[in-house]
Amino acid sequence: MPQARIFTLEEAERTLPLLRRILTDLRTEYRTWQEALGDYELLSGGVRANDEETEELTAARRAVTQSADRITEYLEEIEAIGCLFKGFDAGLVDFYTLREDRLVFLCWQVDEMHITHWHEVDAGYAGRQPVDSTFLTTTMS
């Protein structure tokens, strides 16, 4: 697992076009995985442990696995950028940053044009606060 990266607001903003593309693909793939999993569960519902797997069930299981593998690849891309993915439904991403020499998160949601909020590391989405001038003057060396 790579070490957490600490972003300035400007650095985090520069990642948004790439993150937006990854999250769009990730969320689409997540829906595909949910559908494939539902199909597999329907097909396997009446199967007993000692029953032989049908071709249809094998194909359904393979579809679930392939979709899960693609999801893992998208999550690894997000991790390689240095930010934290926080949820499929909302498309949330957090970026470690410093605020007055304290580690906090810049908080971004896929449908937001810019990063406009932050929260304490232990606060989560409910603790979001508007970005203020302290983030605009923070520089990283």
C-alpha positions in Angstrom: 0.0 0.0 0.0 1.6 3.3 -1.0 2.2 6.0 1.6 -0.5 8.6 1.8 0.2 11.7 -0.3 -0.5 15.1 1.1 -2.0 17.5 -1.5 -2.3 21.2 -1.8 -5.7 22.4 -3.0 -4.2 23.2 -6.4 -2.6 19.7 -6.7 -5.9 18.0 -5.8 -7.8 20.2 -8.3 -5.4 19.1 -11.1 -6.4 15.5 -10.5 -10.1 16.1 -11.0 -10.4 15.5 -14.8 -8.7 12.1 -14.5 -10.6 11.2 -11.3 -13.9 12.2 -12.9 -13.2 9.8 -15.8 -12.1 7.0 -13.5 -15.1 7.5 -11.2 -17.5 7.5 -14.1 -16.1 4.2 -15.3 -16.0 2.8 -11.8 -19.6 3.6 -11.0 -20.8 2.2 -14.3 -18.8 -1.0 -13.7 -20.2 -1.2 -10.1 -23.7 -1.2 -11.5 -22.7 -3.9 -14.0 -21.3 -5.9 -11.2 -24.5 -5.5 -9.1 -26.6 -6.8 -12.1 -24.2 -9.7 -12.7 -24.2 -10.6 -9.1 -28.1 -10.5 -9.0 -28.2 -12.8 -12.1 -25.7 -15.2 -10.5 -27.7 -15.3 -7.3 -30.9 -16.0 -9.2 -29.3 -18.8 -11.1 -27.6 -20.3 -8.1 -30.6 -20.1 -5.8 -31.8 -23.6 -6.2 -28.5 -25.3 -6.7 -27.2 -27.7 -4.1 -23.6 -28.0 -3.0 -23.1 -31.3 -4.8 -24.9 -30.3 -8.0 -22.7 -29.7 -11.1 -22.5 -26.1 -12.2 -24.3 -25.5 -15.5 -22.8 -23.5 -18.4 -25.2 -20.7 -17.7 -24.1 -20.5 -14.0 -20.4 -20.7 -14.9 -20.9 -17.8 -17.3 -22.7 -15.8 -14.7 -20.0 -16.5 -12.1 -17.3 -15.5 -14.6 -19.2 -12.2 -15.4 -19.2 -11.3 -11.6 -15.5 -12.1 -11.3 -14.5 -10.1 -14.4 -16.5 -7.1 -13.3 -15.1 -7.3 -9.8 -11.6 -7.4 -11.3 -12.3 -4.3 -13.4 -13.6 -2.5 -10.2 -10.3 -3.4 -8.4 -8.3 -1.9 -11.3 -10.2 1.4 -11.0 -9.7 1.5 -7.3 -6.0 0.8 -7.7 -5.8 3.7 -10.2 -7.4 6.0 -7.6 -5.0 4.8 -4.9 -2.1 5.4 -7.2 -3.1 9.0 -7.6 -2.8 9.2 -3.8 -6.4 9.9 -2.7 -9.0 7.8 -0.9 -12.2 6.5 -2.5 -15.1 6.8 -0.1 -18.2 5.5 -1.9 -19.7 4.1 -5.0 -23.1 5.8 -4.7 -22.0 9.3 -4.0 -18.6 9.1 -5.9 -16.7 10.6 -3.0 -12.9 11.1 -2.9 -10.8 12.5 -0.1 -7.4 14.0 -0.3 -5.1 14.4 2.6 -4.0 18.0 3.1 -2.7 20.2 5.9 -4.8 22.9 7.5 -2.9 25.0 10.0 -0.3 22.2 10.4 -3.1 19.6 11.0 -3.9 16.7 8.8 -7.4 17.0 7.3 -9.2 15.9 4.2 -10.2 17.9 1.1 -13.5 16.3 0.2 -14.7 16.1 -3.4 -17.8 14.5 -5.0 -17.9 13.4 -8.6 -20.7 15.8 -9.6 -18.9 18.8 -8.1 -16.9 21.0 -10.6 -14.2 21.9 -8.0 -13.1 21.0 -4.5 -15.1 23.2 -2.3 -15.2 21.4 1.0 -12.9 19.8 3.6 -13.5 17.9 6.8 -11.5 16.5 9.8 -10.0 13.1 9.3 -12.4 11.6 11.8 -15.5 13.6 10.8 -16.6 12.2 7.5 -19.0 13.7 4.9 -21.4 15.0 7.6 -18.6 17.2 8.9 -17.9 18.9 5.6 -17.0 22.6 5.8 -16.4 25.1 3.0 -12.8 25.6 1.9 -11.5 28.9 3.1 -8.4 31.1 2.6 -6.2 28.8 4.8 -6.1 26.3 2.0 -5.3 28.9 -0.6 -2.1 30.0 1.2 -0.9 26.5 2.1 2.1 25.4 0.2 3.9 22.1 0.3 7.7 21.9 0.0 
